[in-house]
Amino acid sequence: MNVGVRLADDRGSTIPLILGCFVVAFLIVAGSVAAGDAFLQQRDLQSVCDGAAAAAATSADLAAARETGDVGGSALHLANVQEAVDQYVSRDASRSAVQVEATLSQDAETVSLACVEHTEIAFGAVFGKGGGVDHHAVSTARAPLS
């Protein structure tokens, strides 16, 4: 019977197929977890950046900036802006690595923040991101009417 010999030759060929399926399934699951983790970290950074922009806009002494003619340029020239941003970001110890750069619009009414944070993601080493990724967020807040 040729059929028996043929079956004996195919013996064990399903093991590589099953292992290959497990590897593909692992990569799909790991990729989904890594992408979800990166998305959540980006969303959290955007939330922190939005809150810091609101804190900076409400603490900025924009009336004094208009009187002195210091409009435009860096918001660091405005009283208490950088201090308000640092204080807001430092409320959460896990966000101590957030770097924030503040600027003021030409009309001295709007504060813009550019936030950057370097974070590790789940399964990052599997996808060549073992050193982590940089997340960037930009937020703008208008000063309240005075």
Backbone as ProteinMPNN parsed JSONL, in Angstrom:
{"seq_chain_A": "MNVGVRLADDRGSTIPLILGCFVVAFLIVAGSVAAGDAFLQQRDLQSVCDGAAAAAATSADLAAARETGDVGGSALHLANVQEAVDQYVSRDASRSAVQVEATLSQDAETVSLACVEHTEIAFGAVFGKGGGVDHHAVSTARAPLS", "coords_chain_A": {"N_chain_A": [[0.826, -1.178, 0.0], [0.778, 1.986, -1.004], [-0.261, 4.204, 0.152], [0.092, 4.093, 2.975], [2.866, 4.413, 3.202], [3.171, 6.934, 2.181], [1.807, 8.499, 4.095], [3.462, 8.082, 6.266], [5.726, 9.48, 5.491], [4.919, 12.125, 5.696], [4.754, 12.592, 8.335], [4.959, 14.51, 11.298], [5.072, 16.967, 10.033], [3.192, 18.823, 10.692], [3.897, 20.102, 13.017], [5.788, 22.314, 12.598], [3.987, 23.999, 11.245], [1.999, 24.499, 13.185], [3.584, 25.749, 15.156], [4.368, 28.001, 13.695], [1.879, 29.258, 13.384], [1.363, 29.904, 16.062], [3.403, 31.77, 16.519], [2.689, 33.833, 14.744], [0.177, 34.492, 15.827], [1.009, 35.395, 18.367], [2.511, 37.68, 17.616], [0.48, 39.279, 16.548], [-1.173, 39.717, 18.792], [0.702, 40.917, 20.549], [1.365, 43.18, 19.051], [-1.094, 44.513, 19.009], [-1.44, 45.077, 21.743], [0.823, 46.708, 22.184], [0.294, 48.869, 20.442], [-2.086, 49.815, 21.569], [-1.175, 50.569, 24.117], [0.639, 52.609, 23.451], [-1.163, 54.445, 22.321], [-2.796, 55.08, 24.546], [-0.892, 56.281, 26.231], [-0.225, 58.505, 24.687], [-2.677, 59.838, 24.686], [-2.919, 60.424, 27.417], [-0.735, 62.173, 27.727], [-1.591, 64.275, 26.089], [-3.768, 65.137, 27.56], [-2.527, 66.053, 29.917], [-1.019, 68.121, 28.801], [-3.039, 69.81, 27.832], [-4.259, 70.573, 30.26], [-2.113, 71.883, 31.496], [-1.757, 74.012, 29.732], [-4.141, 75.403, 30.112], [-3.799, 76.1, 32.805], [-1.541, 77.731, 32.551], [-2.514, 79.805, 30.932], [-4.445, 80.98, 32.561], [-2.914, 81.905, 34.638], [-1.145, 83.669, 33.58], [0.141, 86.937, 33.423], [-1.232, 88.824, 31.571], [-2.179, 91.384, 31.201], [-0.161, 92.985, 32.282], [1.822, 92.36, 30.476], [0.85, 93.52, 28.13], [0.928, 96.218, 28.858], [3.668, 96.695, 29.189], [4.516, 96.236, 26.666], [5.543, 93.837, 25.937], [4.779, 91.763, 23.979], [4.196, 88.81, 22.11], [6.819, 86.512, 21.145], [8.578, 84.602, 23.593], [6.649, 82.943, 26.068], [7.834, 82.717, 28.454], [8.695, 85.124, 29.342], [6.524, 86.209, 30.499], [4.905, 86.811, 33.573], [4.862, 84.248, 35.935], [4.049, 82.154, 34.17], [5.674, 79.921, 33.305], [6.175, 78.875, 35.811], [3.595, 78.167, 36.64], [3.02, 76.159, 34.781], [5.023, 74.256, 35.38], [4.28, 73.672, 38.021], [1.748, 72.553, 37.613], [2.338, 70.266, 36.061], [3.964, 68.889, 37.828], [2.215, 67.89, 39.691], [1.49, 65.269, 39.257], [3.43, 62.612, 39.874], [4.262, 60.687, 38.065], [4.509, 62.023, 35.724], [6.848, 63.436, 35.632], [8.793, 63.458, 33.707], [7.908, 64.928, 31.585], [8.48, 67.334, 29.16], [8.115, 70.749, 28.651], [7.436, 73.414, 26.493], [6.72, 76.748, 26.366], [4.943, 79.263, 24.566], [3.868, 82.522, 23.48], [1.157, 84.07, 21.826], [1.017, 86.553, 19.153], [-0.854, 88.514, 19.786], [-0.852, 88.49, 22.487], [-2.713, 87.05, 23.92], [-3.096, 84.341, 23.834], [-1.785, 81.319, 24.974], [0.508, 78.892, 24.003], [1.463, 75.508, 24.223], [4.043, 73.162, 23.822], [4.447, 69.857, 24.301], [6.522, 67.16, 25.301], [7.255, 63.765, 25.811], [9.154, 61.001, 26.783], [8.58, 57.612, 26.665], [8.256, 54.178, 27.696], [6.949, 51.392, 25.897], [4.626, 48.664, 26.01], [5.82, 45.465, 25.089], [7.73, 46.634, 23.475], [10.357, 45.951, 22.835], [10.054, 43.765, 21.188], [9.267, 44.848, 18.784], [11.35, 46.446, 18.02], [11.482, 48.806, 19.437], [12.731, 49.063, 21.887], [14.013, 51.029, 23.313], [12.044, 52.806, 23.862], [9.52, 55.305, 23.04], [8.972, 58.6, 21.697], [6.512, 60.851, 22.623], [4.486, 63.43, 21.383], [2.725, 66.421, 22.013], [0.52, 69.132, 21.454], [-0.884, 72.07, 22.702], [-3.259, 74.681, 23.112], [-4.335, 77.57, 24.803], [-6.59, 80.121, 25.565], [-6.321, 83.206, 27.231], [-8.349, 84.184, 29.991], [-10.957, 86.658, 29.783], [-10.143, 89.917, 30.802]], "CA_chain_A": [[0.0, 0.0, 0.0], [1.515, 3.234, -1.122], [-0.874, 5.217, 1.004], [0.749, 4.021, 4.281], [4.202, 4.979, 3.075], [3.014, 8.37, 1.971], [1.463, 9.086, 5.379], [4.636, 8.009, 7.125], [6.65, 10.532, 5.061], [4.391, 13.416, 6.117], [4.687, 12.601, 9.781], [5.685, 15.591, 11.951], [5.069, 18.214, 9.271], [2.233, 19.776, 11.261], [4.512, 20.824, 14.131], [6.217, 23.647, 12.162], [2.805, 24.784, 10.919], [1.392, 24.927, 14.451], [4.496, 26.727, 15.753], [4.247, 29.226, 12.891], [0.604, 29.897, 13.737], [1.523, 30.502, 17.388], [4.248, 32.959, 16.385], [1.876, 34.872, 14.107], [-0.823, 34.908, 16.815], [1.707, 36.192, 19.381], [2.842, 38.987, 17.042], [-0.758, 40.056, 16.428], [-1.567, 40.127, 20.14], [1.708, 41.86, 21.058], [1.205, 44.431, 18.299], [-2.308, 45.18, 19.487], [-1.166, 45.595, 23.088], [1.782, 47.808, 22.051], [-0.398, 50.011, 19.835], [-3.013, 50.337, 22.57], [-0.389, 51.22, 25.161], [1.139, 53.865, 22.889], [-2.311, 55.336, 22.177], [-3.189, 55.559, 25.871], [0.136, 57.197, 26.721], [-0.37, 59.747, 23.921], [-3.893, 60.492, 25.178], [-2.606, 60.966, 28.734], [0.134, 63.331, 27.543], [-2.418, 65.364, 25.565], [-4.568, 65.621, 28.679], [-1.633, 66.843, 30.77], [-0.648, 69.327, 28.061], [-4.222, 70.674, 27.832], [-4.405, 71.141, 31.599], [-1.016, 72.826, 31.731], [-2.032, 75.211, 28.934], [-5.198, 76.145, 30.809], [-3.189, 76.688, 33.999], [-0.648, 78.806, 32.125], [-3.304, 80.931, 30.433], [-5.126, 81.661, 33.659], [-1.95, 82.512, 35.551], [-0.318, 84.648, 32.877], [-0.183, 88.337, 33.679], [-1.28, 89.362, 30.218], [-2.38, 92.833, 31.27], [1.164, 93.579, 32.473], [2.575, 92.189, 29.232], [0.368, 94.538, 27.189], [1.39, 97.535, 29.309], [5.106, 96.831, 28.948], [4.782, 96.028, 25.253], [6.193, 92.538, 25.761], [3.85, 90.834, 23.345], [4.903, 87.936, 21.188], [8.008, 85.909, 21.697], [8.432, 83.504, 24.53], [5.789, 83.161, 27.225], [8.662, 82.707, 29.649], [8.832, 86.503, 29.789], [5.323, 86.565, 31.24], [4.989, 86.441, 34.989], [4.259, 83.026, 36.483], [3.59, 81.146, 33.204], [6.463, 78.694, 33.418], [5.966, 78.347, 37.161], [2.282, 77.51, 36.652], [3.137, 74.919, 34.0], [5.81, 73.309, 36.178], [3.482, 73.255, 39.171], [0.679, 71.666, 37.139], [2.923, 68.993, 35.624], [4.538, 68.189, 38.979], [1.159, 67.304, 40.532], [1.498, 63.832, 39.023], [4.839, 62.197, 39.896], [4.57, 59.878, 36.885], [4.717, 62.927, 34.593], [8.02, 64.271, 35.886], [9.645, 63.474, 32.516], [7.298, 65.747, 30.536], [9.181, 68.583, 28.866], [7.123, 71.687, 28.147], [7.931, 74.687, 25.975], [5.585, 77.666, 26.273], [5.07, 80.446, 23.725], [2.731, 83.432, 23.543], [0.756, 84.56, 20.504], [1.342, 87.957, 18.883], [-1.815, 89.403, 20.444], [-0.659, 88.319, 23.934], [-3.957, 86.538, 24.489], [-3.121, 82.883, 23.737], [-0.573, 80.599, 25.353], [0.636, 77.597, 23.34], [2.445, 74.632, 24.841], [4.492, 71.965, 23.101], [4.833, 68.896, 25.335], [7.21, 65.966, 24.823], [7.537, 62.786, 26.864], [9.742, 59.736, 26.327], [8.006, 56.535, 27.462], [8.399, 52.786, 27.26], [5.673, 50.776, 25.55], [4.574, 47.219, 26.214], [6.358, 44.678, 23.978], [8.516, 47.506, 22.606], [11.563, 45.255, 22.379], [9.666, 42.84, 20.109], [9.115, 45.612, 17.549], [12.5, 47.312, 17.812], [11.325, 50.057, 20.187], [13.147, 48.762, 23.256], [14.413, 52.273, 23.971], [10.862, 53.624, 24.088], [9.086, 56.208, 21.98], [8.693, 59.982, 22.086], [5.155, 61.315, 22.36], [4.421, 64.883, 21.254], [1.377, 66.988, 22.105], [0.477, 70.589, 21.377], [-2.138, 72.564, 23.257], [-3.387, 76.128, 23.116], [-5.395, 78.065, 25.671], [-6.76, 81.573, 25.519], [-6.445, 83.809, 28.543], [-9.706, 84.66, 30.269], [-11.13, 88.092, 29.612], [-9.836, 90.663, 32.027]], "C_chain_A": [[0.878, 1.253, 0.0], [0.988, 4.317, -0.184], [-0.208, 5.248, 2.376], [2.128, 4.629, 4.259], [4.12, 6.487, 2.935], [2.664, 9.078, 3.286], [2.656, 9.083, 6.321], [5.639, 9.099, 6.754], [6.207, 11.922, 5.524], [4.346, 13.572, 7.629], [5.544, 13.742, 10.36], [5.667, 16.909, 11.203], [4.059, 19.227, 9.807], [2.831, 20.583, 12.408], [5.042, 22.192, 13.694], [5.033, 24.556, 11.814], [2.135, 25.328, 12.181], [2.275, 25.961, 15.138], [4.427, 28.066, 15.003], [2.963, 29.984, 13.208], [0.689, 30.554, 15.11], [2.368, 31.772, 17.327], [3.447, 34.113, 15.785], [0.826, 35.395, 15.09], [-0.181, 35.77, 17.901], [2.025, 37.592, 18.852], [1.603, 39.866, 16.902], [-1.193, 40.573, 17.795], [-0.59, 41.167, 20.693], [1.601, 43.205, 20.342], [-0.016, 45.211, 18.746], [-2.097, 45.798, 20.861], [-0.216, 46.796, 23.007], [1.11, 49.05, 21.47], [-1.379, 50.637, 20.823], [-2.295, 51.095, 23.672], [0.126, 52.575, 24.665], [0.009, 54.884, 22.744], [-2.726, 55.924, 23.524], [-2.169, 56.541, 26.446], [0.057, 58.54, 25.994], [-1.584, 60.533, 24.417], [-3.639, 61.127, 26.542], [-1.715, 62.203, 28.632], [-0.667, 64.515, 27.022], [-3.266, 65.967, 26.674], [-3.73, 66.496, 29.612], [-1.281, 68.165, 30.093], [-1.822, 70.311, 28.019], [-4.412, 71.344, 29.188], [-3.329, 72.164, 31.908], [-1.228, 74.113, 30.943], [-3.112, 76.057, 29.593], [-4.642, 76.817, 32.064], [-2.286, 77.861, 33.635], [-1.439, 80.027, 31.671], [-3.974, 81.69, 31.562], [-4.157, 82.333, 34.622], [-1.104, 83.586, 34.886], [-0.791, 86.062, 33.193], [-0.177, 89.064, 32.336], [-1.494, 90.873, 30.215], [-1.031, 93.539, 31.435], [1.99, 93.459, 31.197], [2.137, 93.228, 28.201], [0.898, 95.918, 27.565], [2.867, 97.74, 29.006], [5.47, 96.644, 27.483], [5.468, 94.716, 24.962], [5.186, 91.529, 25.213], [4.611, 90.029, 22.312], [6.137, 87.364, 21.849], [7.674, 84.835, 22.702], [7.53, 83.872, 25.698], [6.6, 83.141, 28.514], [8.909, 84.118, 30.163], [7.616, 86.942, 30.59], [5.433, 86.034, 32.656], [4.223, 85.158, 35.269], [3.854, 81.956, 35.466], [4.357, 79.842, 33.365], [6.291, 78.061, 34.792], [4.629, 77.609, 37.252], [2.316, 76.187, 35.902], [3.892, 73.87, 34.808], [5.024, 72.785, 37.37], [2.381, 72.283, 38.745], [1.232, 70.292, 36.778], [3.447, 68.202, 36.826], [3.485, 67.6, 39.912], [1.117, 65.79, 40.422], [2.953, 63.392, 38.903], [5.218, 61.384, 38.665], [4.827, 60.742, 35.659], [5.928, 63.824, 34.774], [8.929, 64.372, 34.662], [9.071, 64.324, 31.387], [8.081, 67.046, 30.392], [8.195, 69.509, 28.172], [7.809, 72.957, 27.688], [6.726, 75.585, 25.734], [5.919, 78.84, 25.36], [3.78, 81.254, 23.809], [2.422, 83.942, 22.147], [1.088, 86.046, 20.374], [0.398, 88.917, 19.597], [-1.764, 89.299, 21.969], [-1.922, 87.838, 24.623], [-3.952, 85.018, 24.596], [-1.765, 82.297, 24.092], [-0.589, 79.247, 24.658], [1.734, 76.792, 24.023], [2.769, 73.489, 23.896], [5.064, 71.024, 24.163], [5.46, 67.67, 24.691], [7.474, 65.061, 26.011], [8.088, 61.518, 26.218], [9.238, 58.624, 27.24], [8.327, 55.178, 26.854], [7.017, 52.266, 26.894], [5.764, 49.274, 25.766], [5.03, 46.509, 24.947], [7.174, 45.532, 23.005], [9.745, 46.816, 22.045], [11.248, 44.311, 21.223], [9.642, 43.568, 18.772], [10.238, 46.613, 17.324], [12.397, 48.648, 18.511], [11.684, 49.838, 21.649], [13.573, 49.993, 24.023], [13.253, 53.192, 24.249], [10.558, 54.509, 22.894], [8.869, 57.597, 22.558], [7.266, 60.323, 21.68], [5.182, 62.834, 22.347], [2.966, 65.32, 21.331], [1.494, 68.498, 22.069], [-0.894, 71.02, 21.902], [-2.098, 74.09, 23.304], [-4.529, 76.519, 24.028], [-5.409, 79.586, 25.599], [-6.964, 82.096, 26.937], [-7.879, 84.284, 28.769], [-9.786, 86.186, 30.089], [-10.848, 88.808, 30.918], [-10.416, 92.046, 31.977]], "O_chain_A": [[1.629, 1.5, 0.944], [1.717, 5.226, 0.212], [0.039, 6.333, 2.901], [2.52, 5.301, 5.212], [4.921, 7.22, 3.516], [3.186, 10.16, 3.553], [2.823, 10.019, 7.102], [6.342, 9.598, 7.632], [7.045, 12.801, 5.722], [3.927, 14.616, 8.129], [6.697, 13.922, 9.97], [6.208, 17.894, 11.705], [4.084, 20.387, 9.398], [2.315, 21.651, 12.737], [4.76, 23.175, 14.38], [5.083, 25.759, 12.068], [1.751, 26.496, 12.226], [1.765, 26.955, 15.653], [4.43, 29.131, 15.62], [2.966, 31.212, 13.29], [0.149, 31.642, 15.308], [2.07, 32.746, 18.018], [3.524, 35.243, 16.269], [0.607, 36.603, 15.178], [-0.765, 36.772, 18.315], [1.831, 38.58, 19.559], [1.676, 41.076, 17.117], [-1.543, 41.745, 17.933], [-1.013, 42.184, 21.243], [1.735, 44.254, 20.972], [0.028, 46.436, 18.851], [-2.53, 46.923, 21.111], [-0.43, 47.797, 23.691], [1.333, 50.161, 21.953], [-1.487, 51.861, 20.899], [-2.758, 52.148, 24.111], [0.053, 53.571, 25.385], [0.209, 56.068, 23.018], [-2.977, 57.124, 23.631], [-2.547, 57.527, 27.079], [0.248, 59.591, 26.606], [-1.523, 61.755, 24.551], [-4.091, 62.243, 26.8], [-1.914, 63.173, 29.365], [-0.453, 65.645, 27.462], [-3.459, 67.182, 26.718], [-4.18, 67.557, 30.044], [-1.251, 69.21, 30.743], [-1.62, 71.518, 28.155], [-4.692, 72.541, 29.26], [-3.606, 73.199, 32.515], [-0.911, 75.196, 31.436], [-3.013, 77.283, 29.628], [-4.973, 77.966, 32.355], [-2.27, 78.873, 34.335], [-1.073, 81.159, 31.989], [-4.059, 82.917, 31.52], [-4.548, 83.245, 35.352], [-0.414, 84.339, 35.573], [-1.992, 86.334, 33.222], [0.747, 89.81, 32.013], [-1.029, 91.562, 29.306], [-0.785, 94.568, 30.805], [2.77, 94.355, 30.873], [2.974, 93.761, 27.472], [1.274, 96.7, 26.692], [3.277, 98.832, 28.611], [6.618, 96.871, 27.099], [5.932, 94.5, 23.842], [4.798, 90.577, 25.89], [5.565, 90.521, 21.71], [6.456, 87.703, 22.989], [6.601, 84.234, 22.653], [7.628, 84.968, 26.252], [6.086, 83.518, 29.567], [9.298, 84.287, 31.318], [7.674, 87.952, 31.292], [5.977, 84.957, 32.901], [3.066, 85.016, 34.875], [3.345, 80.914, 35.88], [3.758, 78.781, 33.541], [6.266, 76.837, 34.914], [4.544, 76.548, 37.87], [1.711, 75.206, 36.335], [3.451, 72.725, 34.91], [5.089, 71.599, 37.693], [2.115, 71.302, 39.439], [0.655, 69.271, 37.15], [3.378, 66.973, 36.833], [3.837, 66.873, 40.841], [0.754, 65.102, 41.376], [3.635, 63.754, 37.944], [6.38, 61.391, 38.259], [5.318, 60.238, 34.649], [6.022, 64.87, 34.132], [9.754, 65.283, 34.586], [9.691, 64.431, 30.329], [8.314, 67.762, 31.366], [7.52, 69.111, 27.223], [8.652, 73.513, 28.392], [5.818, 75.225, 24.986], [7.04, 79.351, 25.377], [2.729, 80.724, 24.168], [3.336, 84.217, 21.37], [1.402, 86.711, 21.362], [0.804, 90.016, 19.974], [-2.547, 89.947, 22.663], [-2.173, 88.179, 25.778], [-4.726, 84.456, 25.372], [-0.733, 82.724, 23.576], [-1.59, 78.532, 24.715], [2.794, 77.321, 24.357], [1.885, 72.923, 23.254], [6.039, 71.353, 24.837], [4.988, 67.195, 23.658], [7.866, 65.522, 27.083], [7.547, 61.029, 25.227], [9.441, 58.68, 28.452], [8.625, 55.056, 25.666], [6.023, 52.653, 27.51], [6.846, 48.69, 25.71], [4.661, 46.915, 23.845], [7.294, 45.182, 21.831], [10.134, 47.068, 20.904], [12.101, 44.084, 20.365], [9.96, 42.979, 17.738], [10.093, 47.533, 16.52], [13.169, 49.555, 18.199], [11.023, 50.365, 22.544], [13.506, 50.012, 25.253], [13.448, 54.265, 24.821], [11.246, 54.468, 21.874], [8.615, 57.755, 23.752], [6.866, 60.11, 20.536], [5.821, 63.457, 23.195], [2.081, 64.665, 20.78], [2.451, 69.071, 22.591], [-1.918, 70.414, 21.586], [-1.048, 74.699, 23.508], [-5.577, 75.873, 24.029], [-4.364, 80.236, 25.576], [-7.688, 81.501, 27.735], [-8.54, 84.735, 27.834], [-8.789, 86.894, 30.231], [-11.257, 88.368, 31.992], [-10.258, 92.817, 32.924]]}, "name": "protein", "num_of_chains": 1, "seq": "MNVGVRLADDRGSTIPLILGCFVVAFLIVAGSVAAGDAFLQQRDLQSVCDGAAAAAATSADLAAARETGDVGGSALHLANVQEAVDQYVSRDASRSAVQVEATLSQDAETVSLACVEHTEIAFGAVFGKGGGVDHHAVSTARAPLS"}
